[in-house]
Amino acid sequence: MSRTVHCVKLGIESEGLALPPFPGPVGQRIFNEISKLAWQQWLGHQTMLINEYRLNLLEPEAKKFLETEMKRFLFSEE
């Protein structure tokens, strides 16, 4: 049985993720507040960022950039 969350990104009640997708408090916040649909939207946006900026995910700076962009994408009021 799937869980339902109030998605802060989409502003709707929707199916939640099965597990936190990211370690630590950020992952727990995503698990509690972001729907599966919004997470899928982020994954598409993340792929675009990786390709557009030609990020090397082995570099710590690239990981930090993606984490910052993830928080902005998922939790920004814009």
PQR file with spaces between the fields and no chain letter, atoms N, CA, C, O and H, PARSE charges and radii, in Angstrom:
ATOM       1  N    MET     1       0.850   -1.183    0.000 -0.4000 1.5000
ATOM       2  CA   MET     1       0.000    0.000    0.000 -0.0000 2.0000
ATOM       3  C    MET     1       0.891    1.240    0.000  0.5500 1.7000
ATOM       4  O    MET     1       1.849    1.318    0.769 -0.5500 1.4000
ATOM       5  N    SER     2       0.586    2.183   -0.837 -0.4000 1.5000
ATOM       6  CA   SER     2       1.407    3.386   -0.943 -0.0000 2.0000
ATOM       7  C    SER     2       0.988    4.412    0.107  0.5500 1.7000
ATOM       8  O    SER     2      -0.148    4.425    0.581 -0.5500 1.4000
ATOM       9  H    SER     2      -0.192    2.120   -1.462  0.4000 1.0000
ATOM      10  N    ARG     3       1.939    5.262    0.450 -0.4000 1.5000
ATOM      11  CA   ARG     3       1.631    6.323    1.402 -0.0000 2.0000
ATOM      12  C    ARG     3       1.322    7.597    0.639  0.5500 1.7000
ATOM      13  O    ARG     3       1.771    7.788   -0.491 -0.5500 1.4000
ATOM      14  H    ARG     3       2.862    5.251    0.065  0.4000 1.0000
ATOM      15  N    THR     4       0.554    8.458    1.270 -0.4000 1.5000
ATOM      16  CA   THR     4       0.181    9.727    0.678 -0.0000 2.0000
ATOM      17  C    THR     4       0.841   10.843    1.469  0.5500 1.7000
ATOM      18  O    THR     4       0.902   10.800    2.698 -0.5500 1.4000
ATOM      19  H    THR     4       0.189    8.302    2.188  0.4000 1.0000
ATOM      20  N    VAL     5       1.336   11.847    0.746 -0.4000 1.5000
ATOM      21  CA   VAL     5       1.928   13.024    1.389 -0.0000 2.0000
ATOM      22  C    VAL     5       1.298   14.271    0.785  0.5500 1.7000
ATOM      23  O    VAL     5       0.791   14.246   -0.336 -0.5500 1.4000
ATOM      24  H    VAL     5       1.286   11.882   -0.252  0.4000 1.0000
ATOM      25  N    HIS     6       1.336   15.357    1.540 -0.4000 1.5000
ATOM      26  CA   HIS     6       0.979   16.651    0.970 -0.0000 2.0000
ATOM      27  C    HIS     6       2.268   17.203    0.372  0.5500 1.7000
ATOM      28  O    HIS     6       3.186   17.586    1.098 -0.5500 1.4000
ATOM      29  H    HIS     6       1.747   15.378    2.451  0.4000 1.0000
ATOM      30  N    CYS     7       2.328   17.240   -0.948 -0.4000 1.5000
ATOM      31  CA   CYS     7       3.541   17.638   -1.652 -0.0000 2.0000
ATOM      32  C    CYS     7       3.681   19.163   -1.628  0.5500 1.7000
ATOM      33  O    CYS     7       2.824   19.880   -2.143 -0.5500 1.4000
ATOM      34  H    CYS     7       1.582   16.929   -1.538  0.4000 1.0000
ATOM      35  N    VAL     8       4.766   19.647   -1.027 -0.4000 1.5000
ATOM      36  CA   VAL     8       4.989   21.093   -0.961 -0.0000 2.0000
ATOM      37  C    VAL     8       5.385   21.661   -2.316  0.5500 1.7000
ATOM      38  O    VAL     8       5.193   22.854   -2.555 -0.5500 1.4000
ATOM      39  H    VAL     8       5.463   19.065   -0.608  0.4000 1.0000
ATOM      40  N    LYS     9       5.929   20.848   -3.203 -0.4000 1.5000
ATOM      41  CA   LYS     9       6.300   21.304   -4.547 -0.0000 2.0000
ATOM      42  C    LYS     9       5.059   21.526   -5.406  0.5500 1.7000
ATOM      43  O    LYS     9       4.928   22.564   -6.054 -0.5500 1.4000
ATOM      44  H    LYS     9       6.084   19.879   -3.009  0.4000 1.0000
ATOM      45  N    LEU    10       4.153   20.558   -5.412 -0.4000 1.5000
ATOM      46  CA   LEU    10       2.984   20.605   -6.283 -0.0000 2.0000
ATOM      47  C    LEU    10       1.738   21.153   -5.591  0.5500 1.7000
ATOM      48  O    LEU    10       0.777   21.549   -6.250 -0.5500 1.4000
ATOM      49  H    LEU    10       4.259   19.715   -4.886  0.4000 1.0000
ATOM      50  N    GLY    11       1.762   21.171   -4.264 -0.4000 1.5000
ATOM      51  CA   GLY    11       0.620   21.677   -3.509 -0.0000 2.0000
ATOM      52  C    GLY    11      -0.588   20.759   -3.536  0.5500 1.7000
ATOM      53  O    GLY    11      -1.725   21.218   -3.429 -0.5500 1.4000
ATOM      54  H    GLY    11       2.543   20.849   -3.729  0.4000 1.0000
ATOM      55  N    ILE    12      -0.344   19.452   -3.681 -0.4000 1.5000
ATOM      56  CA   ILE    12      -1.437   18.477   -3.737 -0.0000 2.0000
ATOM      57  C    ILE    12      -1.136   17.284   -2.847  0.5500 1.7000
ATOM      58  O    ILE    12       0.010   17.051   -2.460 -0.5500 1.4000
ATOM      59  H    ILE    12       0.580   19.079   -3.768  0.4000 1.0000
ATOM      60  N    GLU    13      -2.186   16.529   -2.528 -0.4000 1.5000
ATOM      61  CA   GLU    13      -2.012   15.234   -1.879 -0.0000 2.0000
ATOM      62  C    GLU    13      -1.695   14.228   -2.982  0.5500 1.7000
ATOM      63  O    GLU    13      -2.429   14.124   -3.964 -0.5500 1.4000
ATOM      64  H    GLU    13      -3.116   16.719   -2.842  0.4000 1.0000
ATOM      65  N    SER    14      -0.612   13.498   -2.817 -0.4000 1.5000
ATOM      66  CA   SER    14      -0.194   12.564   -3.858 -0.0000 2.0000
ATOM      67  C    SER    14       0.616   11.432   -3.239  0.5500 1.7000
ATOM      68  O    SER    14       0.998   11.487   -2.070 -0.5500 1.4000
ATOM      69  H    SER    14      -0.016   13.582   -2.018  0.4000 1.0000
ATOM      70  N    GLU    15       0.867   10.410   -4.042 -0.4000 1.5000
ATOM      71  CA   GLU    15       1.630    9.252   -3.582 -0.0000 2.0000
ATOM      72  C    GLU    15       3.044    9.679   -3.189  0.5500 1.7000
ATOM      73  O    GLU    15       3.708   10.412   -3.923 -0.5500 1.4000
ATOM      74  H    GLU    15       0.557   10.365   -4.991  0.4000 1.0000
ATOM      75  N    GLY    16       3.494    9.214   -2.029 -0.4000 1.5000
ATOM      76  CA   GLY    16       4.829    9.529   -1.538 -0.0000 2.0000
ATOM      77  C    GLY    16       5.854    8.502   -1.987  0.5500 1.7000
ATOM      78  O    GLY    16       5.518    7.463   -2.556 -0.5500 1.4000
ATOM      79  H    GLY    16       2.955    8.619   -1.432  0.4000 1.0000
ATOM      80  N    LEU    17       7.094    8.817   -1.721 -0.4000 1.5000
ATOM      81  CA   LEU    17       8.196    7.915   -2.042 -0.0000 2.0000
ATOM      82  C    LEU    17       8.208    6.735   -1.084  0.5500 1.7000
ATOM      83  O    LEU    17       7.724    6.842    0.043 -0.5500 1.4000
ATOM      84  H    LEU    17       7.367    9.661   -1.260  0.4000 1.0000
ATOM      85  N    ALA    18       8.754    5.617   -1.523 -0.4000 1.5000
ATOM      86  CA   ALA    18       8.827    4.416   -0.686 -0.0000 2.0000
ATOM      87  C    ALA    18       9.922    4.536    0.367  0.5500 1.7000
ATOM      88  O    ALA    18       9.774    4.037    1.482 -0.5500 1.4000
ATOM      89  H    ALA    18       9.146    5.530   -2.439  0.4000 1.0000
ATOM      90  N    LEU    19      11.029    5.201    0.010 -0.4000 1.5000
ATOM      91  CA   LEU    19      12.176    5.365    0.906 -0.0000 2.0000
ATOM      92  C    LEU    19      12.757    6.761    0.722  0.5500 1.7000
ATOM      93  O    LEU    19      12.562    7.370   -0.329 -0.5500 1.4000
ATOM      94  H    LEU    19      11.149    5.606   -0.896  0.4000 1.0000
ATOM      95  N    PRO    20      13.470    7.282    1.723 -0.5600 1.5000
ATOM      96  CA   PRO    20      14.161    8.555    1.511  0.2800 2.0000
ATOM      97  C    PRO    20      15.170    8.417    0.369  0.5500 1.7000
ATOM      98  O    PRO    20      15.971    7.483    0.369 -0.5500 1.4000
ATOM      99  N    PRO    21      15.143    9.330   -0.599 -0.5600 1.5000
ATOM     100  CA   PRO    21      15.997    9.198   -1.771  0.2800 2.0000
ATOM     101  C    PRO    21      17.388    9.787   -1.611  0.5500 1.7000
ATOM     102  O    PRO    21      18.206    9.718   -2.528 -0.5500 1.4000
ATOM     103  N    PHE    22      17.653   10.361   -0.458 -0.4000 1.5000
ATOM     104  CA   PHE    22      18.882   11.105   -0.226 -0.0000 2.0000
ATOM     105  C    PHE    22      19.236   10.911    1.235  0.5500 1.7000
ATOM     106  O    PHE    22      18.327   10.851    2.062 -0.5500 1.4000
ATOM     107  H    PHE    22      16.988   10.417    0.287  0.4000 1.0000
ATOM     108  N    PRO    23      20.505   10.810    1.599 -0.5600 1.5000
ATOM     109  CA   PRO    23      20.855   10.559    2.998  0.2800 2.0000
ATOM     110  C    PRO    23      20.634   11.782    3.898  0.5500 1.7000
ATOM     111  O    PRO    23      20.605   12.921    3.433 -0.5500 1.4000
ATOM     112  N    GLY    24      20.483   11.514    5.178 -0.4000 1.5000
ATOM     113  CA   GLY    24      20.439   12.573    6.178 -0.0000 2.0000
ATOM     114  C    GLY    24      19.115   13.302    6.268  0.5500 1.7000
ATOM     115  O    GLY    24      18.096   12.836    5.757 -0.5500 1.4000
ATOM     116  H    GLY    24      20.507   10.589    5.556  0.4000 1.0000
ATOM     117  N    PRO    25      19.140   14.467    6.933 -0.5600 1.5000
ATOM     118  CA   PRO    25      17.925   15.250    7.158  0.2800 2.0000
ATOM     119  C    PRO    25      17.258   15.714    5.863  0.5500 1.7000
ATOM     120  O    PRO    25      16.031   15.795    5.794 -0.5500 1.4000
ATOM     121  N    VAL    26      18.049   16.016    4.849 -0.4000 1.5000
ATOM     122  CA   VAL    26      17.482   16.448    3.569 -0.0000 2.0000
ATOM     123  C    VAL    26      16.653   15.320    2.965  0.5500 1.7000
ATOM     124  O    VAL    26      15.544   15.550    2.485 -0.5500 1.4000
ATOM     125  H    VAL    26      19.045   15.950    4.905  0.4000 1.0000
ATOM     126  N    GLY    27      17.184   14.118    2.990 -0.4000 1.5000
ATOM     127  CA   GLY    27      16.451   12.961    2.470 -0.0000 2.0000
ATOM     128  C    GLY    27      15.169   12.701    3.239  0.5500 1.7000
ATOM     129  O    GLY    27      14.146   12.343    2.656 -0.5500 1.4000
ATOM     130  H    GLY    27      18.085   13.932    3.380  0.4000 1.0000
ATOM     131  N    GLN    28      15.229   12.883    4.558 -0.4000 1.5000
ATOM     132  CA   GLN    28      14.034   12.669    5.370 -0.0000 2.0000
ATOM     133  C    GLN    28      12.979   13.731    5.064  0.5500 1.7000
ATOM     134  O    GLN    28      11.786   13.429    5.022 -0.5500 1.4000
ATOM     135  H    GLN    28      16.061   13.173    5.032  0.4000 1.0000
ATOM     136  N    ARG    29      13.418   14.977    4.851 -0.4000 1.5000
ATOM     137  CA   ARG    29      12.473   16.042    4.505 -0.0000 2.0000
ATOM     138  C    ARG    29      11.821   15.754    3.147  0.5500 1.7000
ATOM     139  O    ARG    29      10.615   15.941    2.987 -0.5500 1.4000
ATOM     140  H    ARG    29      14.387   15.223    4.885  0.4000 1.0000
ATOM     141  N    ILE    30      12.600   15.309    2.189 -0.4000 1.5000
ATOM     142  CA   ILE    30      12.056   14.945    0.880 -0.0000 2.0000
ATOM     143  C    ILE    30      11.042   13.811    1.043  0.5500 1.7000
ATOM     144  O    ILE    30       9.959   13.858    0.458 -0.5500 1.4000
ATOM     145  H    ILE    30      13.580   15.158    2.319  0.4000 1.0000
ATOM     146  N    PHE    31      11.382   12.814    1.819 -0.4000 1.5000
ATOM     147  CA   PHE    31      10.498   11.671    2.062 -0.0000 2.0000
ATOM     148  C    PHE    31       9.170   12.119    2.660  0.5500 1.7000
ATOM     149  O    PHE    31       8.115   11.603    2.292 -0.5500 1.4000
ATOM     150  H    PHE    31      12.262   12.776    2.294  0.4000 1.0000
ATOM     151  N    ASN    32       9.221   13.078    3.583 -0.4000 1.5000
ATOM     152  CA   ASN    32       8.028   13.539    4.287 -0.0000 2.0000
ATOM     153  C    ASN    32       7.192   14.539    3.498  0.5500 1.7000
ATOM     154  O    ASN    32       5.976   14.592    3.678 -0.5500 1.4000
ATOM     155  H    ASN    32      10.078   13.497    3.883  0.4000 1.0000
ATOM     156  N    GLU    33       7.823   15.343    2.617 -0.4000 1.5000
ATOM     157  CA   GLU    33       7.130   16.483    2.020 -0.0000 2.0000
ATOM     158  C    GLU    33       7.036   16.489    0.499  0.5500 1.7000
ATOM     159  O    GLU    33       6.397   17.377   -0.065 -0.5500 1.4000
ATOM     160  H    GLU    33       8.812   15.300    2.471  0.4000 1.0000
ATOM     161  N    ILE    34       7.650   15.528   -0.177 -0.4000 1.5000
ATOM     162  CA   ILE    34       7.694   15.541   -1.643 -0.0000 2.0000
ATOM     163  C    ILE    34       7.042   14.270   -2.198  0.5500 1.7000
ATOM     164  O    ILE    34       7.302   13.166   -1.719 -0.5500 1.4000
ATOM     165  H    ILE    34       8.169   14.806    0.281  0.4000 1.0000
ATOM     166  N    SER    35       6.204   14.442   -3.204 -0.4000 1.5000
ATOM     167  CA   SER    35       5.521   13.301   -3.829 -0.0000 2.0000
ATOM     168  C    SER    35       6.427   12.596   -4.829  0.5500 1.7000
ATOM     169  O    SER    35       7.455   13.122   -5.256 -0.5500 1.4000
ATOM     170  H    SER    35       5.993   15.339   -3.593  0.4000 1.0000
ATOM     171  N    LYS    36       6.011   11.403   -5.181 -0.4000 1.5000
ATOM     172  CA   LYS    36       6.735   10.624   -6.185 -0.0000 2.0000
ATOM     173  C    LYS    36       6.767   11.372   -7.520  0.5500 1.7000
ATOM     174  O    LYS    36       7.782   11.356   -8.217 -0.5500 1.4000
ATOM     175  H    LYS    36       5.175   10.976   -4.835  0.4000 1.0000
ATOM     176  N    LEU    37       5.661   12.023   -7.872 -0.4000 1.5000
ATOM     177  CA   LEU    37       5.590   12.784   -9.123 -0.0000 2.0000
ATOM     178  C    LEU    37       6.585   13.952   -9.125  0.5500 1.7000
ATOM     179  O    LEU    37       7.292   14.164  -10.110 -0.5500 1.4000
ATOM     180  H    LEU    37       4.837   12.036   -7.306  0.4000 1.0000
ATOM     181  N    ALA    38       6.639   14.702   -8.030 -0.4000 1.5000
ATOM     182  CA   ALA    38       7.582   15.831   -7.944 -0.0000 2.0000
ATOM     183  C    ALA    38       9.020   15.328   -7.979  0.5500 1.7000
ATOM     184  O    ALA    38       9.886   15.973   -8.570 -0.5500 1.4000
ATOM     185  H    ALA    38       6.065   14.530   -7.229  0.4000 1.0000
ATOM     186  N    TRP    39       9.283   14.184   -7.353 -0.4000 1.5000
ATOM     187  CA   TRP    39      10.630   13.617   -7.375 -0.0000 2.0000
ATOM     188  C    TRP    39      11.025   13.223   -8.805  0.5500 1.7000
ATOM     189  O    TRP    39      12.166   13.429   -9.217 -0.5500 1.4000
ATOM     190  H    TRP    39       8.579   13.660   -6.872  0.4000 1.0000
ATOM     191  N    GLN    40      10.085   12.661   -9.548 -0.4000 1.5000
ATOM     192  CA   GLN    40      10.355   12.313  -10.948 -0.0000 2.0000
ATOM     193  C    GLN    40      10.648   13.574  -11.773  0.5500 1.7000
ATOM     194  O    GLN    40      11.506   13.556  -12.656 -0.5500 1.4000
ATOM     195  H    GLN    40       9.157   12.493   -9.214  0.4000 1.0000
ATOM     196  N    GLN    41       9.938   14.656  -11.482 -0.4000 1.5000
ATOM     197  CA   GLN    41      10.212   15.927  -12.162 -0.0000 2.0000
ATOM     198  C    GLN    41      11.628   16.401  -11.844  0.5500 1.7000
ATOM     199  O    GLN    41      12.341   16.882  -12.724 -0.5500 1.4000
ATOM     200  H    GLN    41       9.242   14.670  -10.765  0.4000 1.0000
ATOM     201  N    TRP    42      12.029   16.260  -10.576 -0.4000 1.5000
ATOM     202  CA   TRP    42      13.388   16.654  -10.203 -0.0000 2.0000
ATOM     203  C    TRP    42      14.424   15.817  -10.953  0.5500 1.7000
ATOM     204  O    TRP    42      15.417   16.358  -11.439 -0.5500 1.4000
ATOM     205  H    TRP    42      11.450   15.869   -9.861  0.4000 1.0000
ATOM     206  N    LEU    43      14.205   14.508  -11.052 -0.4000 1.5000
ATOM     207  CA   LEU    43      15.175   13.650  -11.727 -0.0000 2.0000
ATOM     208  C    LEU    43      15.367   14.078  -13.184  0.5500 1.7000
ATOM     209  O    LEU    43      16.486   14.055  -13.696 -0.5500 1.4000
ATOM     210  H    LEU    43      13.399   14.068  -10.657  0.4000 1.0000
ATOM     211  N    GLY    44      14.287   14.464  -13.845 -0.4000 1.5000
ATOM     212  CA   GLY    44      14.397   14.972  -15.210 -0.0000 2.0000
ATOM     213  C    GLY    44      15.169   16.279  -15.263  0.5500 1.7000
ATOM     214  O    GLY    44      15.996   16.485  -16.151 -0.5500 1.4000
ATOM     215  H    GLY    44      13.378   14.483  -13.430  0.4000 1.0000
ATOM     216  N    HIS    45      14.896   17.161  -14.312 -0.4000 1.5000
ATOM     217  CA   HIS    45      15.600   18.445  -14.247 -0.0000 2.0000
ATOM     218  C    HIS    45      17.079   18.236  -13.921  0.5500 1.7000
ATOM     219  O    HIS    45      17.950   18.913  -14.467 -0.5500 1.4000
ATOM     220  H    HIS    45      14.224   16.993  -13.591  0.4000 1.0000
ATOM     221  N    GLN    46      17.344   17.291  -13.025 -0.4000 1.5000
ATOM     222  CA   GLN    46      18.724   16.974  -12.659 -0.0000 2.0000
ATOM     223  C    GLN    46      19.510   16.479  -13.874  0.5500 1.7000
ATOM     224  O    GLN    46      20.657   16.876  -14.080 -0.5500 1.4000
ATOM     225  H    GLN    46      16.637   16.741  -12.582  0.4000 1.0000
ATOM     226  N    THR    47      18.897   15.625  -14.664 -0.4000 1.5000
ATOM     227  CA   THR    47      19.554   15.125  -15.875 -0.0000 2.0000
ATOM     228  C    THR    47      19.892   16.268  -16.813  0.5500 1.7000
ATOM     229  O    THR    47      20.973   16.301  -17.401 -0.5500 1.4000
ATOM     230  H    THR    47      17.965   15.303  -14.496  0.4000 1.0000
ATOM     231  N    MET    48      18.961   17.207  -16.953 -0.4000 1.5000
ATOM     232  CA   MET    48      19.201   18.371  -17.797 -0.0000 2.0000
ATOM     233  C    MET    48      20.376   19.190  -17.264  0.5500 1.7000
ATOM     234  O    MET    48      21.220   19.633  -18.043 -0.5500 1.4000
ATOM     235  H    MET    48      18.083   17.180  -16.476  0.4000 1.0000
ATOM     236  N    LEU    49      20.442   19.394  -15.954 -0.4000 1.5000
ATOM     237  CA   LEU    49      21.545   20.152  -15.354 -0.0000 2.0000
ATOM     238  C    LEU    49      22.888   19.450  -15.575  0.5500 1.7000
ATOM     239  O    LEU    49      23.880   20.089  -15.926 -0.5500 1.4000
ATOM     240  H    LEU    49      19.756   19.034  -15.321  0.4000 1.0000
ATOM     241  N    ILE    50      22.910   18.150  -15.370 -0.4000 1.5000
ATOM     242  CA   ILE    50      24.146   17.377  -15.554 -0.0000 2.0000
ATOM     243  C    ILE    50      24.647   17.529  -16.983  0.5500 1.7000
ATOM     244  O    ILE    50      25.838   17.736  -17.214 -0.5500 1.4000
ATOM     245  H    ILE    50      22.104   17.630  -15.085  0.4000 1.0000
ATOM     246  N    ASN    51      23.730   17.424  -17.939 -0.4000 1.5000
ATOM     247  CA   ASN    51      24.118   17.529  -19.344 -0.0000 2.0000
ATOM     248  C    ASN    51      24.491   18.957  -19.724  0.5500 1.7000
ATOM     249  O    ASN    51      25.502   19.178  -20.391 -0.5500 1.4000
ATOM     250  H    ASN    51      22.762   17.256  -17.751  0.4000 1.0000
ATOM     251  N    GLU    52      23.686   19.921  -19.305 -0.4000 1.5000
ATOM     252  CA   GLU    52      23.922   21.310  -19.687 -0.0000 2.0000
ATOM     253  C    GLU    52      25.231   21.846  -19.135  0.5500 1.7000
ATOM     254  O    GLU    52      25.978   22.530  -19.834 -0.5500 1.4000
ATOM     255  H    GLU    52      22.865   19.741  -18.763  0.4000 1.0000
ATOM     256  N    TYR    53      25.505   21.530  -17.870 -0.4000 1.5000
ATOM     257  CA   TYR    53      26.731   22.023  -17.228 -0.0000 2.0000
ATOM     258  C    TYR    53      27.886   21.031  -17.334  0.5500 1.7000
ATOM     259  O    TYR    53      28.978   21.291  -16.828 -0.5500 1.4000
ATOM     260  H    TYR    53      24.898   20.974  -17.302  0.4000 1.0000
ATOM     261  N    ARG    54      27.648   19.901  -17.986 -0.4000 1.5000
ATOM     262  CA   ARG    54      28.661   18.855  -18.152 -0.0000 2.0000
ATOM     263  C    ARG    54      29.324   18.500  -16.820  0.5500 1.7000
ATOM     264  O    ARG    54      30.548   18.505  -16.682 -0.5500 1.4000
ATOM     265  H    ARG    54      26.761   19.689  -18.396  0.4000 1.0000
ATOM     266  N    LEU    55      28.470   18.196  -15.856 -0.4000 1.5000
ATOM     267  CA   LEU    55      28.951   17.918  -14.510 -0.0000 2.0000
ATOM     268  C    LEU    55      29.595   16.545  -14.423  0.5500 1.7000
ATOM     269  O    LEU    55      29.111   15.570  -14.999 -0.5500 1.4000
ATOM     270  H    LEU    55      27.476   18.193  -15.968  0.4000 1.0000
ATOM     271  N    ASN    56      30.697   16.496  -13.687 -0.4000 1.5000
ATOM     272  CA   ASN    56      31.350   15.230  -13.362 -0.0000 2.0000
ATOM     273  C    ASN    56      30.927   14.890  -11.940  0.5500 1.7000
ATOM     274  O    ASN    56      31.356   15.551  -10.994 -0.5500 1.4000
ATOM     275  H    ASN    56      31.090   17.287  -13.219  0.4000 1.0000
ATOM     276  N    LEU    57      30.102   13.880  -11.780 -0.4000 1.5000
ATOM     277  CA   LEU    57      29.536   13.565  -10.473 -0.0000 2.0000
ATOM     278  C    LEU    57      30.541   12.968   -9.504  0.5500 1.7000
ATOM     279  O    LEU    57      30.197   12.685   -8.356 -0.5500 1.4000
ATOM     280  H    LEU    57      29.755   13.343  -12.549  0.4000 1.0000
ATOM     281  N    LEU    58      31.770   12.772   -9.941 -0.4000 1.5000
ATOM     282  CA   LEU    58      32.824   12.341   -9.028 -0.0000 2.0000
ATOM     283  C    LEU    58      33.443   13.532   -8.305  0.5500 1.7000
ATOM     284  O    LEU    58      34.169   13.354   -7.327 -0.5500 1.4000
ATOM     285  H    LEU    58      32.050   13.001  -10.873  0.4000 1.0000
ATOM     286  N    GLU    59      33.164   14.733   -8.773 -0.4000 1.5000
ATOM     287  CA   GLU    59      33.706   15.942   -8.151 -0.0000 2.0000
ATOM     288  C    GLU    59      32.768   16.436   -7.051  0.5500 1.7000
ATOM     289  O    GLU    59      31.564   16.556   -7.274 -0.5500 1.4000
ATOM     290  H    GLU    59      32.574   14.878   -9.567  0.4000 1.0000
ATOM     291  N    PRO    60      33.314   16.724   -5.860 -0.5600 1.5000
ATOM     292  CA   PRO    60      32.483   17.208   -4.758  0.2800 2.0000
ATOM     293  C    PRO    60      31.729   18.501   -5.091  0.5500 1.7000
ATOM     294  O    PRO    60      30.610   18.701   -4.617 -0.5500 1.4000
ATOM     295  N    GLU    61      32.328   19.372   -5.896 -0.4000 1.5000
ATOM     296  CA   GLU    61      31.670   20.628   -6.252 -0.0000 2.0000
ATOM     297  C    GLU    61      30.400   20.373   -7.064  0.5500 1.7000
ATOM     298  O    GLU    61      29.398   21.068   -6.900 -0.5500 1.4000
ATOM     299  H    GLU    61      33.236   19.210   -6.281  0.4000 1.0000
ATOM     300  N    ALA    62      30.454   19.378   -7.931 -0.4000 1.5000
ATOM     301  CA   ALA    62      29.287   19.039   -8.745 -0.0000 2.0000
ATOM     302  C    ALA    62      28.166   18.485   -7.867  0.5500 1.7000
ATOM     303  O    ALA    62      26.997   18.815   -8.068 -0.5500 1.4000
ATOM     304  H    ALA    62      31.268   18.813   -8.064  0.4000 1.0000
ATOM     305  N    LYS    63      28.516   17.653   -6.906 -0.4000 1.5000
ATOM     306  CA   LYS    63      27.514   17.108   -5.990 -0.0000 2.0000
ATOM     307  C    LYS    63      26.876   18.211   -5.149  0.5500 1.7000
ATOM     308  O    LYS    63      25.664   18.210   -4.932 -0.5500 1.4000
ATOM     309  H    LYS    63      29.465   17.384   -6.742  0.4000 1.0000
ATOM     310  N    LYS    64      27.689   19.146   -4.678 -0.4000 1.5000
ATOM     311  CA   LYS    64      27.180   20.261   -3.880 -0.0000 2.0000
ATOM     312  C    LYS    64      26.252   21.134   -4.722  0.5500 1.7000
ATOM     313  O    LYS    64      25.200   21.562   -4.247 -0.5500 1.4000
ATOM     314  H    LYS    64      28.673   19.147   -4.854  0.4000 1.0000
ATOM     315  N    PHE    65      26.640   21.399   -5.971 -0.4000 1.5000
ATOM     316  CA   PHE    65      25.808   22.177   -6.881 -0.0000 2.0000
ATOM     317  C    PHE    65      24.443   21.503   -7.069  0.5500 1.7000
ATOM     318  O    PHE    65      23.409   22.165   -6.988 -0.5500 1.4000
ATOM     319  H    PHE    65      27.494   21.051   -6.357  0.4000 1.0000
ATOM     320  N    LEU    66      24.441   20.187   -7.319 -0.4000 1.5000
ATOM     321  CA   LEU    66      23.184   19.475   -7.522 -0.0000 2.0000
ATOM     322  C    LEU    66      22.325   19.460   -6.258  0.5500 1.7000
ATOM     323  O    LEU    66      21.100   19.550   -6.343 -0.5500 1.4000
ATOM     324  H    LEU    66      25.281   19.649   -7.385  0.4000 1.0000
ATOM     325  N    GLU    67      22.947   19.347   -5.101 -0.4000 1.5000
ATOM     326  CA   GLU    67      22.179   19.368   -3.853 -0.0000 2.0000
ATOM     327  C    GLU    67      21.511   20.728   -3.661  0.5500 1.7000
ATOM     328  O    GLU    67      20.347   20.802   -3.270 -0.5500 1.4000
ATOM     329  H    GLU    67      23.942   19.273   -5.032  0.4000 1.0000
ATOM     330  N    THR    68      22.247   21.795   -3.937 -0.4000 1.5000
ATOM     331  CA   THR    68      21.685   23.143   -3.822 -0.0000 2.0000
ATOM     332  C    THR    68      20.528   23.321   -4.793  0.5500 1.7000
ATOM     333  O    THR    68      19.478   23.849   -4.425 -0.5500 1.4000
ATOM     334  H    THR    68      23.193   21.735   -4.255  0.4000 1.0000
ATOM     335  N    GLU    69      20.719   22.881   -6.032 -0.4000 1.5000
ATOM     336  CA   GLU    69      19.670   23.001   -7.047 -0.0000 2.0000
ATOM     337  C    GLU    69      18.461   22.131   -6.698  0.5500 1.7000
ATOM     338  O    GLU    69      17.323   22.519   -6.960 -0.5500 1.4000
ATOM     339  H    GLU    69      21.571   22.452   -6.331  0.4000 1.0000
ATOM     340  N    MET    70      18.703   20.965   -6.112 -0.4000 1.5000
ATOM     341  CA   MET    70      17.615   20.084   -5.704 -0.0000 2.0000
ATOM     342  C    MET    70      16.753   20.766   -4.648  0.5500 1.7000
ATOM     343  O    MET    70      15.526   20.750   -4.744 -0.5500 1.4000
ATOM     344  H    MET    70      19.628   20.651   -5.899  0.4000 1.0000
ATOM     345  N    LYS    71      17.382   21.361   -3.649 -0.4000 1.5000
ATOM     346  CA   LYS    71      16.632   22.058   -2.601 -0.0000 2.0000
ATOM     347  C    LYS    71      15.842   23.211   -3.202  0.5500 1.7000
ATOM     348  O    LYS    71      14.681   23.423   -2.852 -0.5500 1.4000
ATOM     349  H    LYS    71      18.379   21.375   -3.571  0.4000 1.0000
ATOM     350  N    ARG    72      16.468   23.951   -4.100 -0.4000 1.5000
ATOM     351  CA   ARG    72      15.784   25.074   -4.738 -0.0000 2.0000
ATOM     352  C    ARG    72      14.597   24.595   -5.561  0.5500 1.7000
ATOM     353  O    ARG    72      13.522   25.192   -5.505 -0.5500 1.4000
ATOM     354  H    ARG    72      17.411   23.779   -4.384  0.4000 1.0000
ATOM     355  N    PHE    73      14.782   23.529   -6.322 -0.4000 1.5000
ATOM     356  CA   PHE    73      13.718   23.000   -7.180 -0.0000 2.0000
ATOM     357  C    PHE    73      12.541   22.468   -6.356  0.5500 1.7000
ATOM     358  O    PHE    73      11.385   22.746   -6.675 -0.5500 1.4000
ATOM     359  H    PHE    73      15.656   23.044   -6.368  0.4000 1.0000
ATOM     360  N    LEU    74      12.830   21.711   -5.308 -0.4000 1.5000
ATOM     361  CA   LEU    74      11.787   21.051   -4.553 -0.0000 2.0000
ATOM     362  C    LEU    74      11.100   21.930   -3.520  0.5500 1.7000
ATOM     363  O    LEU    74       9.902   21.777   -3.281 -0.5500 1.4000
ATOM     364  H    LEU    74      13.769   21.485   -5.049  0.4000 1.0000
ATOM     365  N    PHE    75      11.832   22.841   -2.910 -0.4000 1.5000
ATOM     366  CA   PHE    75      11.281   23.572   -1.761 -0.0000 2.0000
ATOM     367  C    PHE    75      11.126   25.072   -1.961  0.5500 1.7000
ATOM     368  O    PHE    75      10.639   25.762   -1.065 -0.5500 1.4000
ATOM     369  H    PHE    75      12.805   22.965   -3.105  0.4000 1.0000
ATOM     370  N    SER    76      11.526   25.587   -3.106 -0.4000 1.5000
ATOM     371  CA   SER    76      11.429   27.021   -3.356 -0.0000 2.0000
ATOM     372  C    SER    76       9.972   27.421   -3.571  0.5500 1.7000
ATOM     373  O    SER    76       9.188   26.666   -4.147 -0.5500 1.4000
ATOM     374  H    SER    76      11.922   25.027   -3.834  0.4000 1.0000
ATOM     375  N    GLU    77       9.626   28.601   -3.107 -0.4000 1.5000
ATOM     376  CA   GLU    77       8.269   29.118   -3.266 -0.0000 2.0000
ATOM     377  C    GLU    77       8.066   29.756   -4.628  0.5500 1.7000
ATOM     378  O    GLU    77       6.953   30.176   -4.947 -0.5500 1.4000
ATOM     379  H    GLU    77      10.263   29.213   -2.640  0.4000 1.0000
ATOM     380  N    GLU    78       9.124   29.841   -5.448 -0.4000 1.5000
ATOM     381  CA   GLU    78       9.035   30.519   -6.747 -0.0000 2.0000
ATOM     382  C    GLU    78       8.116   29.815   -7.705  0.5500 1.7000
ATOM     383  O    GLU    78       7.939   30.268   -8.836 -0.5500 1.4000
ATOM     384  H    GLU    78      10.028   29.500   -5.189  0.4000 1.0000
